[in-house]
Amino acid sequence: MLKTLFAASAFSFAALALTAPASAAEDSRAPSVGYADLDLSRADHAALLENRLEAAATDACGKPFIRDMKGMVSFNACVADAMAGAKQKIAATLPTGIELASR
């Protein structure tokens, strides 16, 4: 459970792809997801970002063997938490009046 919470929180901080990481430990454990090349008000670009975030969350959360049901439940919760945290942090950085487009 602690691993899941750490991965989710570390991922959500890294998702912003900040130029200066909060700490060296976070930078070495969490993936960085860039989105400077995307116009997040466009649905197709928002979908690209979501794909990038999901791939990074999958890597950060460590997908278990498919038959490990308990591991899969924890993994799915980790990915969902990471995605929610990353989206919230990204939305907070957008200029006033711009919202993330939905798929």
N, CA, C and O of each residue as an XYZ file, in Angstrom:
412
protein
N       0.828     -1.192      0.000
C       0.000      0.000      0.000
C       0.869      1.252      0.000
O       0.588      2.205     -0.727
N       1.941      1.254      0.826
C       2.833      2.396      0.885
C       3.513      2.611     -0.467
O       3.681      3.749     -0.906
N       3.907      1.512     -1.129
C       4.531      1.610     -2.447
C       3.561      2.257     -3.430
O       3.960      3.099     -4.235
N       2.298      1.870     -3.366
C       1.285      2.418     -4.257
C       1.117      3.913     -4.015
O       1.080      4.693     -4.966
N       1.015      4.316     -2.759
C       0.836      5.727     -2.446
C       2.045      6.546     -2.862
O       1.900      7.647     -3.395
N       3.258      6.005     -2.617
C       4.465      6.727     -2.996
C       4.546      6.883     -4.508
O       4.844      7.969     -5.004
N       4.283      5.812     -5.242
C       4.358      5.872     -6.709
C       3.350      6.873     -7.253
O       3.664      7.635     -8.167
N       2.147      6.878     -6.703
C       1.110      7.797     -7.178
C       1.491      9.243     -6.897
O       1.345     10.102     -7.767
N       1.975      9.518     -5.699
C       2.321     10.904     -5.381
C       3.575     11.341     -6.125
O       3.645     12.479     -6.589
N       4.558     10.469     -6.247
C       5.771     10.829     -6.978
C       5.458     11.065     -8.443
O       5.999     11.984     -9.057
N       4.592     10.245     -9.002
C       4.224     10.403    -10.409
C       3.490     11.712    -10.635
O       3.762     12.422    -11.604
N       2.565     12.033     -9.749
C       1.783     13.253     -9.964
C       2.666     14.486     -9.912
O       2.411     15.449    -10.636
N       3.703     14.486     -9.071
C       4.624     15.612     -9.045
C       5.459     15.655    -10.316
O       5.715     16.735    -10.848
N       5.880     14.520    -10.802
C       6.745     14.477    -11.982
C       5.980     14.770    -13.259
O       6.586     15.163    -14.256
N       4.696     14.593    -13.259
C       3.909     14.753    -14.479
C       3.975     16.162    -15.042
O       3.739     16.363    -16.234
N       4.286     17.120    -14.219
C       4.375     18.486    -14.700
C       5.647     18.752    -15.491
O       5.745     19.772    -16.172
N       6.607     17.865    -15.414
C       7.880     18.024    -16.119
C       8.522     19.372    -15.801
O       8.916     20.117    -16.698
N       8.617     19.664    -14.520
C       9.194     20.924    -14.086
C      10.680     20.959    -14.416
O      11.332     19.917    -14.476
N      11.207     22.141    -14.626
C      12.618     22.245    -14.968
C      13.506     21.960    -13.769
O      14.605     21.430    -13.936
N      13.061     22.296    -12.568
C      13.840     22.022    -11.366
C      13.047     21.081    -10.479
O      12.022     21.482     -9.928
N      13.492     19.835    -10.322
C      12.759     18.888     -9.489
C      12.768     19.306     -8.020
O      13.693     19.970     -7.552
N      11.711     18.901     -7.299
C      11.598     19.242     -5.885
C      12.737     18.639     -5.082
O      13.237     19.264     -4.146
N      13.150     17.434     -5.436
C      14.283     16.799     -4.770
C      14.892     15.769     -5.701
O      14.245     15.307     -6.641
N      16.124     15.418     -5.439
C      16.812     14.441     -6.285
C      16.148     13.072     -6.174
O      16.120     12.317     -7.146
N      15.615     12.747     -4.998
C      14.969     11.438     -4.819
C      13.731     11.315     -5.690
O      13.519     10.279     -6.321
N      12.907     12.361     -5.734
C      11.710     12.314     -6.576
C      12.090     12.201     -8.042
O      11.481     11.439     -8.793
N      13.098     12.961     -8.446
C      13.503     12.979     -9.844
C      13.984     11.607    -10.306
O      13.726     11.221    -11.446
N      14.677     10.863     -9.446
C      15.221      9.574     -9.854
C      14.183      8.455     -9.849
O      14.398      7.429    -10.496
N      13.077      8.617     -9.148
C      12.090      7.548     -9.027
C      10.843      7.756     -9.879
O      10.132      6.793    -10.166
N      10.571      8.959    -10.279
C       9.323      9.251    -10.975
C       9.591      9.641    -12.427
O      10.567     10.328    -12.730
N       8.719      9.196    -13.308
C       8.882      9.566    -14.713
C       8.521     11.025    -14.947
O       7.762     11.614    -14.178
N       9.053     11.594    -15.987
C       8.732     12.956    -16.367
C       7.920     12.899    -17.660
O       8.318     12.247    -18.626
N       6.799     13.576    -17.665
C       5.922     13.574    -18.837
C       5.844     14.998    -19.366
O       5.297     15.887    -18.713
N       6.393     15.201    -20.547
C       6.373     16.526    -21.146
C       5.086     16.766    -21.919
O       4.507     15.843    -22.494
N       4.648     18.023    -21.924
C       3.452     18.362    -22.689
C       3.548     19.751    -23.298
O       2.542     20.312    -23.733
N       4.757     20.311    -23.333
C       4.944     21.647    -23.889
C       4.602     21.695    -25.379
O       4.262     22.755    -25.904
N       4.689     20.562    -26.054
C       4.399     20.506    -27.482
C       2.912     20.349    -27.784
O       2.526     20.267    -28.950
N       2.079     20.305    -26.755
C       0.648     20.056    -26.942
C      -0.192     21.296    -26.641
O       0.150     22.092    -25.765
N      -1.279     21.449    -27.368
C      -2.288     22.476    -27.097
C      -3.426     21.756    -26.386
O      -4.265     21.122    -27.026
N      -3.451     21.855    -25.063
C      -4.374     21.054    -24.268
C      -5.831     21.476    -24.393
O      -6.710     20.816    -23.838
N      -6.105     22.555    -25.107
C      -7.499     22.913    -25.352
C      -8.069     22.110    -26.521
O      -9.276     22.138    -26.762
N      -7.211     21.397    -27.243
C      -7.646     20.542    -28.356
C      -7.838     19.110    -27.854
O      -6.985     18.583    -27.140
N      -8.935     18.492    -28.218
C      -9.254     17.135    -27.752
C      -8.208     16.122    -28.195
O      -7.855     15.232    -27.420
N      -7.702     16.234    -29.419
C      -6.709     15.261    -29.881
C      -5.393     15.392    -29.118
O      -4.722     14.390    -28.873
N      -5.016     16.605    -28.742
C      -3.798     16.801    -27.961
C      -3.993     16.343    -26.511
O      -3.084     15.780    -25.901
N      -5.186     16.593    -25.970
C      -5.483     16.113    -24.614
C      -5.437     14.592    -24.569
O      -5.001     14.013    -23.573
N      -5.885     13.938    -25.642
C      -5.836     12.475    -25.710
C      -4.386     11.994    -25.768
O      -4.049     10.983    -25.152
N      -3.532     12.700    -26.495
C      -2.115     12.352    -26.536
C      -1.489     12.456    -25.151
O      -0.725     11.582    -24.739
N      -1.818     13.532    -24.434
C      -1.293     13.695    -23.080
C      -1.780     12.569    -22.186
O      -1.006     12.019    -21.403
N      -3.042     12.222    -22.293
C      -3.584     11.144    -21.462
C      -2.853      9.826    -21.747
O      -2.571      9.061    -20.825
N      -2.553      9.567    -23.003
C      -1.796      8.355    -23.356
C      -0.399      8.390    -22.748
O       0.082      7.381    -22.233
N       0.251      9.543    -22.807
C       1.590      9.678    -22.214
C       1.544      9.461    -20.705
O       2.387      8.765    -20.138
N       0.540     10.072    -20.062
C       0.408      9.932    -18.611
C       0.138      8.489    -18.216
O       0.701      7.987    -17.243
N      -0.727      7.824    -18.975
C      -1.058      6.436    -18.659
C       0.158      5.528    -18.817
O       0.375      4.636    -17.996
N       0.948      5.746    -19.857
C       2.158      4.949    -20.056
C       3.152      5.172    -18.919
O       3.762      4.223    -18.428
N       3.312      6.419    -18.507
C       4.228      6.727    -17.414
C       3.720      6.159    -16.089
O       4.506      5.663    -15.282
N       2.405      6.231    -15.866
C       1.820      5.683    -14.640
C       1.996      4.168    -14.599
O       2.296      3.601    -13.548
N       1.812      3.521    -15.735
C       1.988      2.068    -15.811
C       3.413      1.695    -15.439
O       3.629      0.745    -14.686
N       4.386      2.431    -15.957
C       5.785      2.169    -15.626
C       6.066      2.437    -14.155
O       6.715      1.634    -13.484
N       5.573      3.575    -13.652
C       5.845      3.970    -12.265
C       5.186      3.040    -11.258
O       5.750      2.777    -10.196
N       4.000      2.542    -11.581
C       3.260      1.695    -10.638
C       3.689      0.235    -10.702
O       3.384     -0.533     -9.789
N       4.386     -0.161    -11.753
C       4.896     -1.531    -11.835
C       3.806     -2.566    -12.027
O       3.351     -3.176    -11.060
N       3.385     -2.768    -13.257
C       2.291     -3.703    -13.541
C       2.662     -5.131    -13.125
O       3.684     -5.661    -13.561
N       1.831     -5.746    -12.286
C       2.104     -7.110    -11.831
C       1.649     -8.152    -12.858
O       1.030     -7.821    -13.869
N       1.966     -9.395    -12.580
C       1.502    -10.502    -13.403
C      -0.029    -10.476    -13.408
O      -0.650    -10.265    -12.366
N      -0.628    -10.686    -14.559
C      -2.077    -10.543    -14.748
C      -2.895    -11.421    -13.795
O      -4.013    -11.056    -13.434
N      -2.364    -12.549    -13.393
C      -3.112    -13.445    -12.496
C      -2.962    -13.101    -11.024
O      -3.580    -13.736    -10.170
N      -2.155    -12.111    -10.727
C      -1.996    -11.628     -9.352
C      -3.121    -10.623     -9.093
O      -2.944     -9.417     -9.264
N      -4.266    -11.136     -8.682
C      -5.459    -10.295     -8.536
C      -5.256     -9.174     -7.514
O      -5.641     -8.031     -7.760
N      -4.662     -9.497     -6.386
C      -4.429     -8.478     -5.363
C      -3.469     -7.416     -5.891
O      -3.658     -6.223     -5.658
N      -2.440     -7.862     -6.600
C      -1.489     -6.933     -7.197
C      -2.133     -6.060     -8.260
O      -1.820     -4.875     -8.370
N      -3.038     -6.649     -9.050
C      -3.721     -5.889    -10.097
C      -4.637     -4.830     -9.498
O      -4.737     -3.726    -10.034
N      -5.303     -5.149     -8.399
C      -6.172     -4.167     -7.737
C      -5.333     -2.984     -7.264
O      -5.708     -1.829     -7.469
N      -4.192     -3.276     -6.627
C      -3.305     -2.208     -6.165
C      -2.747     -1.414     -7.341
O      -2.661     -0.188     -7.285
N      -2.372     -2.113     -8.395
C      -1.834     -1.464     -9.587
C      -2.868     -0.517    -10.202
O      -2.551      0.629    -10.519
N      -4.096     -0.995    -10.367
C      -5.148     -0.162    -10.960
C      -5.432      1.069    -10.107
O      -5.665      2.156    -10.637
N      -5.412      0.899     -8.790
C      -5.616      2.045     -7.896
C      -4.460      3.031     -8.016
O      -4.669      4.244     -8.010
N      -3.248      2.512     -8.123
C      -2.070      3.355     -8.271
C      -2.156      4.179     -9.551
O      -1.916      5.386     -9.532
N      -2.497      3.530    -10.660
C      -2.604      4.229    -11.943
C      -3.712      5.287    -11.877
O      -3.520      6.412    -12.338
N      -4.847      4.938    -11.318
C      -5.958      5.897    -11.212
C      -5.561      7.100    -10.362
O      -5.862      8.236    -10.727
N      -4.889      6.867     -9.233
C      -4.448      7.959     -8.374
C      -3.411      8.831     -9.077
O      -3.459     10.058     -8.988
N      -2.486      8.199     -9.767
C      -1.449      8.940    -10.477
C      -2.057      9.797    -11.577
O      -1.680     10.957    -11.744
N      -2.984      9.237    -12.318
C      -3.633      9.976    -13.405
C      -4.418     11.172    -12.848
O      -4.333     12.277    -13.382
N      -5.168     10.946    -11.790
C      -5.965     12.022    -11.198
C      -5.066     13.137    -10.672
O      -5.338     14.317    -10.896
N      -4.008     12.767     -9.981
C      -3.084     13.768     -9.449
C      -2.386     14.553    -10.541
O      -2.238     15.771    -10.441
N      -1.960     13.863    -11.576
C      -1.276     14.535    -12.682
C      -2.214     15.491    -13.408
O      -1.833     16.619    -13.723
N      -3.422     15.050    -13.671
C      -4.387     15.902    -14.371
C      -4.732     17.137    -13.542
O      -4.879     18.235    -14.080
N      -4.859     16.951    -12.244
C      -5.180     18.075    -11.368
C      -4.047     19.097    -11.381
O      -4.297     20.300    -11.457
N      -2.815     18.628    -11.308
C      -1.673     19.534    -11.297
C      -1.500     20.232    -12.647
O      -1.157     21.413    -12.694
N      -1.732     19.523    -13.720
C      -1.624     20.136    -15.043
C      -2.715     21.184    -15.223
O      -2.447     22.275    -15.725
N      -3.935     20.865    -14.820
C      -5.050     21.812    -14.950
C      -4.772     23.090    -14.173
O      -5.170     24.179    -14.587
N      -4.084     22.949    -13.040
C      -3.778     24.123    -12.217
C      -2.765     25.044    -12.891
O      -2.687     26.223    -12.547
N      -1.990     24.531    -13.843
C      -0.983     25.353    -14.509
C      -1.511     26.044    -15.762
O      -0.845     26.919    -16.314
N      -2.691     25.661    -16.211
C      -3.240     26.237    -17.440
C      -3.709     27.668    -17.191
O      -4.178     27.990    -16.099
N      -3.585     28.520    -18.196
C      -4.065     29.901    -18.052
C      -5.572     29.949    -17.785
O      -6.313     29.037    -18.151
N      -5.997     31.015    -17.150
C      -7.420     31.205    -16.860
C      -8.224     31.148    -18.146
O      -7.848     31.757    -19.148
N      -9.322     30.422    -18.118
C     -10.190     30.314    -19.278
C      -9.870     29.120    -20.172
O     -10.654     28.786    -21.060
N      -8.722     28.471    -19.945
C      -8.357     27.286    -20.726
C      -8.590     26.063    -19.856
O      -8.122     26.001    -18.719
N      -9.301     25.110    -20.384
C      -9.560     23.856    -19.676
C      -9.061     22.701    -20.503
O      -8.993     22.784    -21.729
N      -8.708     21.612    -19.824
C      -8.321     20.402    -20.538
C      -9.498     19.925    -21.360
O     -10.607     19.783    -20.846
N      -9.264     19.684    -22.613
C     -10.332     19.152    -23.469
C     -10.580     17.708    -23.087
O      -9.658     16.998    -22.686
N     -11.825     17.273    -23.209
C     -12.119     15.866    -22.941
C     -12.104     15.100    -24.242
O     -12.303     15.665    -25.318
N     -11.866     13.811    -24.130
C     -11.790     12.962    -25.330
C     -13.098     12.901    -26.024
O     -13.222     12.234    -27.052
